C-alpha cells in the first residue's frame, strides 16, 4: 500500500512540474509583459521568489485580466492539482502521527 501512495505522490509531482513549465511557456509566448512582471520565472531555477510569484499568480485573479481562456482553465486546473496533491501529502503524515500517538496495543 505504501508503494502505491509513493508512486501516486511521485506522479503528482511530475505532473505538477509539467503544468508549471507549460504555464511559464504560455506566459512567455502569449503574455510576455506579464511574464516580465513576474520576473521571468523558470521551472529549473531553484528560486524561492519564483515559487512565491507562481503561488500568488495562481491564487489571485491576475490571469482573468489577461483575457486568455485557455490560461484561465490551466490556472484553475493547477489550483485543484495543488490542493489535491497537498492533501495527498498531508493525509498520510497525519495518519502516521495519529498511529504514533495512539498505538493500538
Helices and strands as residue ranges (DSSP letters): H 2-30, H 32-37, H 48-58, H 62-65, H 69-101
